[in-house]
Amino acid sequence: MAQLSRCGKKVQQQAMTDRRRFLKRTASTFGLGWMGYEGYEQFVRGRAPSNGALVFRNDAPLPLDEYSRRAEYWTLRGRDVECLLCPHGCVLGEGDRGFCRTRVVDGGVMHTVAYGNLCAFAVDPVEKKPLYHFLPQTPIVSVAMAGCNLRCPNCQNWQISQAKPEEVMRHPLLPEALVTLTKQRSIPSIAFTYTEPMVCFEYVRDTASLAREAGIKNVLVTAGYVNEEPVRELAKVVDAVQLDVKGFDEAVYRGLARGRLAPVLRTLALLWEQGVWVEVSWLMVSEWTDKPQDVATFAKWIVSHLGAQVPLHLLRFHPAHRMTHTPPTSVASMQRAWELAKDSGLQHVYLGNVPSLGGGQTRCPHDGQLLIERRGYQVVKNRLKNHACPACGTRLAGVF
């Protein structure tokens, strides 16, 4: 390794000082008082094991509290524990915390520390997920616990996705309580959203199982970066998935999200194969994923591997988190990507965050009749008759 000159060392020391000042300002500006500057420093400074994912050494919140449970999907690896939930495959020693911040080792056993310690609870329109072909015009209970197994620099919910569950708990609700509350409010579905629900696997599975028994439908809003067996297990109790694809290029996944594309495509195909209703979103991040031709290539993949009836939501990027100086996606790029995706054979391509283009309307794939008219997240008019076009009788794909 090259040696730093005296001048270089001085510059490096100044950069470190500036970085600390920046982190302190960030903690203050973005409401990180619950974490503190030292906590923020700790979670951006994990050590990297051989698998390439950062883990947090000696960071388990011991003793474990009532919001922890024995985890699923792990195996012993010598004196360590290997997580099998997602493709990162974190290898943890005693007292360590995984890349997702939700899984720790205590007593040689992997535990989840995200079990009912919700950081977010809301009742949203289902269109906000976005889901346009799933129980349109209905409310959906939306919950989240902190944690994520990706590191998107443009994350709009980074204050909770990049935090630890025990630091940001605001709404303690165990599975039975959440299902009871949803049923009491006569709300037809629950969404596990805002962060990455797959890293809270045990809570999602248990809640979804109880919800299904109670006649409540379950939705995941996920990036889909998870191994095959957990997907198969959740597919038994989940009714719909909104899957956020970060791009259609391995280099983009590594650079933008610290993940890989192949496992995400596998998750998409597996969910569809298992009969789960799937809608896909693509955030067109300026200078990263805003090329219309890339969107068209992905649209063709959807048609050939899933089907032309799968909805694709193209979302406009707005500066956030560590990409506040990146410009919003150009409207021209959005419009061109929209046109190319439709030309690729997809029947339902939507635009989000671009109200001027009117890309939120659902039309009949056979005769082009306007079936569901939307203004933002609000359904202005639903013209479906028995879930079909009133003019030609073509049945609209989805869950109605």
N, C-alpha and C positions, 0 to 999 in steps of 0.2 A: 504494500500500500504506500502511495506517495506521502512524504512528510509535508505537513503544513509549514510554511514559512512563519516567522514571527508575526509578520503583517497578516498572514492568513489566519493564524490563531486568534489575533485580535479581532479580525472580522467575524470569525466563527463565534467568539465569545459575545460580540455585540449582537449577532444574529440570534443566539440563544436567549440573550436578555430581551431582545425585541419580541421573540416568540412568546416568552413568559408574559410580557406585558399584553401581547395580543390575546393570549388565552385568558388572562384575567379580565380584560375588557369584554371578551366573548362571553365569559361566564356571567358577567354583570348584564350585558346587553340582552342576551338571549334567555335570561331567567334561569341560569344554572346555579342559583343559590342553593338549591337542594343537593347539589353535588359538590360544590366548592371547587376552587382552583386545583387543589391537590388531587381530587378525584378525577377531574378532567385530564390532568397530566397523566394519571395512572392509566386511564383507558385508552389514551393514544400512544402508550409506550409499552405495550405488551412485548414479550419475547417470542421469537418465532421458532417453533420446532421444525423437524424435518419435513412435515407435510406442507409447510409454507404458510399456514394460517396462524395468525397471532393468537396466543393464549395468554391468560393472566395468571402468573405464578403466585401461589400463596394468597389468593384473593377470594376464596370461598367465604361467604358470610356465616362463620361458625360462632356459636352453635346454630344449626339450621332451625328455622322457625316453622310456624303452622302452615306457611305457604310453600313448603317444599314437599316433594314426594320422591320415592324411588323412581328413577327414570327407566324408560324403555330404550331398546336399541343401543347396546354397548357391550363390550367384551373386555376381558382381562388381557393385558399384553405385558407379560412379565409382572413387574411390580406396578406398572401403570395401568390406566384404563383408556381404551380407545372408544370414542363415540362413533356410532354407526348411523346416526340420524341423518346427517347431510354429507355431501361429497368432501367437505373439508377434512373429515376424519381426524378431529383433534385428539391428540394423545396427552392425557392429563395425569399428573402425579397427585399425591395426596394433598388436598387443600387447594388445588388449582381450579381455575374457571375457564370454560371454553370460549372460543372466538365469538359465539353468539351472546355471551354474557348470562345465559340462562341455565347452564349445566355445569355442575361442580362435582368434585370427588370428596367424599367424607367416609372414612372407615373402609376405604377400598371399594366403595360402591358409588356409582354415578347417581346423582340426584338432580331433579329440576328444581329451580328456585323461583319458577314462574307458575304458580298454581293458585289462581284466584286473587292475586294481588294486582288488580287492574289499575292501569294508569289512565285509562280513558273509557268513558261510557257515554253514549249518545243515542238518540233515535234519529236516524237519517231517512230521507227518501232513498229507496233502493237504487234509483237512477244515479245517485252520487258515487256508487262503488267504483266504476260505473257498470251497471247491469241494465240493459235495455230490453232483454228478452226473458226476464225472470220476474214474475209477479209484478208487472209494471203498475205504477201508481199506488204502491203500498209502502208503509214504513218498515224499517228494519232496525232492530237493536244492534248497535255497533260497539264492540268492546276490543280492548287491547291490553296487553302486558308489554313491558319494555323488553327490548332485545331484537337483534337481527343478525343473520349470518352473512350479510353483504355490507359493503361500505360505500354506498353511492354518494359522491360528493355533492349531488344535487338534491338529496333527500329533503322533502318539505317537513317531515316529522322527525328530524334528527334528534331533537331534544329528548324524545322517548325511544326512538329506535336504537340510538347509540348510548343508551343509559342502562343501568342495572335494575332489575325488577324491584329490589328492596329499596331503591333510592327514590322511586317516583310513584309509589302506590298511593292512589287517591280513592279508589272505590273497591274495597274488599268484597268479593262476591265468589263464593265457591259454586261449583256447577249446579247444585240443587237450587241455590238461591237465585241464580241467574235465570234458570228455566222457569221457576215459579214466578219471578217478576215479569218475565216476557209473557207468560200465559195470563197473568192478572191484567196486563195491559192490552190483551187481545191482539198482540203483534204477531204476524205470521212467520217471521224468520229472524235468525240471529246471524250477524256477520262478525267474523274474527278478522280484524282489519287494522289499519293505521300503521302497524309495525309489521313483523313477520310472524304469522301465527304458527308456521311449521316448527319454530324453535320452542313453542309452548305446546308441543305435541300432546302430552298427557292431559292437560287441561282441555284442549280442544276436543280430543277424542271423547273424554268422559262427559263433557257438556253436550256435545253433539249427539251422543248416544241417548242421554236423558231427554234431550229436546225432541229427537225423532219419536221416542215413546210417547211424548206429550203432543204429537202432531205438529210440531214446529219444525220448519225447514232450516237448513244450515248452509252458510256461505263462507267460503274462504277467499280473502283478497291477499294474494301471495305472489312472490317472485318465483316460486316453484323450484327453488334450489334445495332439493331434498332427495334422499335415496328412495329406491323403488318400493321396498317393503312398507315403510310408513305411508307412502302414497296409497298403496293397495288397501291398507287398513282404514285410512280415513275415507277412502272412496265408498266404503260400506255405509257411512253415516252422513256424508256430505251431499247436498243436492246441487250446488252450483259453485263454480270457481271463477273468479276474475283473476286472470294470470297476467302479471306485469312483465313482459319480455323487455329486457334492457337493450336489445339489439340483435342482429343476426350475424355476428362475427365474434370468433373466439378472442381476438385481440381487444375488441371493445369490452367484452365481459371482464377480461383481466384488468384492463386499464380503468374502466369506469366503475365496476362493481366488486372487484376482487373475487370473481367467481368464474364459472365456465358455462358455455352455452349448451353443450351436449346434454348434461343432466336436466336442464330446463325443458328442452325439446322432448326428452324422454318422459318427463312428468306430464307435459301436455298430451302426448299421445296416449299415455296410460290412463289418465283421467277420462279422456274421450272414449277409450276402449271399455272402461268400466261403467259407462252410462251416466257419468256426471256431466251436467250442462256446463259448458265452458264458453266464456267470452275472454278475449285477449286485448290487452292494451299495450301501446307502444308510445313512450314519451319521446318526442322528437327533440333531443337535446342538441342545441346548437353546437356545431363543430364536432359532434360525436355521432349522433344517430339521426341527423336531419336530412340525409340524402334520399330523395324520393325513390331512386332505383333500388336502394336497399330495402325499403318498405315493400316495393313491388315483388322483390325476390322472396321476402318472407311471406307475403300474401299467397304466392304460388305454392310455397311449402304447406301452408294451412290447407289450401284446396286439395293438394295431393295426399296429405297425411291425415287430415281430419275430415274436412268436407267444406263445400262452398257455403254452407249455412252458418258456419261459425262467425259470430260478429267480431270485427276488429275495430278498436277504438284508437284513433290517432290523437294524441294529446299534445297541446302546445306547451313547450317548456317556458317557465318563468324563473328568473334568477333566485337561487336559494342556497343555504348552507355554505359550502365552500366554493360555490360557483356564482357568487353574487355579481361578479363582473362580466359574466358571460351573457350576451344579449339574448332576448327571447327569440324563439323560432320565427323565421320570417313567414308571413301569411302566404306568400307565393309558394314557398316550399311545402307548406301544409296542404294547399290546394292541389299542387301537382302530385303529391304523395297520395292524396285522396283519390284523384282520378286514376292513377296507375294501379292502385290497389283494387279498385272496382274493375278496371280493365283486365286484371289478373284472374278474374272469375269469382271473387267473393261477392256474395249477395248483399251483405250488410256491412258497410264501412262507415264509421261515424267519426266526426271531428269534435274534440273537446277543447274548451278554452278559446274558441274562435267563433263567437256568436255571429259575427258578420257574414260568415259563409253558410249559415243554416245547415250545418252538418249533423244535426242531432235528430233528424226525422227518420222514422222507420217506414219503408215503402214495400209494397208487395213485390217479391222477386219475379213474379210472372208478368204482371201488367203495369207495374210502376205506380199503382194507386197509393196515395198517402194514407197509411194505416194508423200510425201513432205520431201525433204532432207534439213536439216538446219546445219549451222555452226554458233554457238552462236545465235545471233538474226537475222542473215542473211539467207534468203531462197536461197539455191544453185540451187535447181531444184524442180519445181512443176509439177508433172506428172499427175495431175488430168485432166480428160476429162469430161467436163460438170458436175463438182463437184463429179465425180465418179471414181472408179478404172478402168483404161483402159483395164485391163486384164479380170476381172470378172463382171464389171458393178455395183458393190456394191456402193451405194451412201454414201459419207462420211457425218457424222453428223456435223452440224455447220451452219455458215452463210457465204456464198461465193458469 
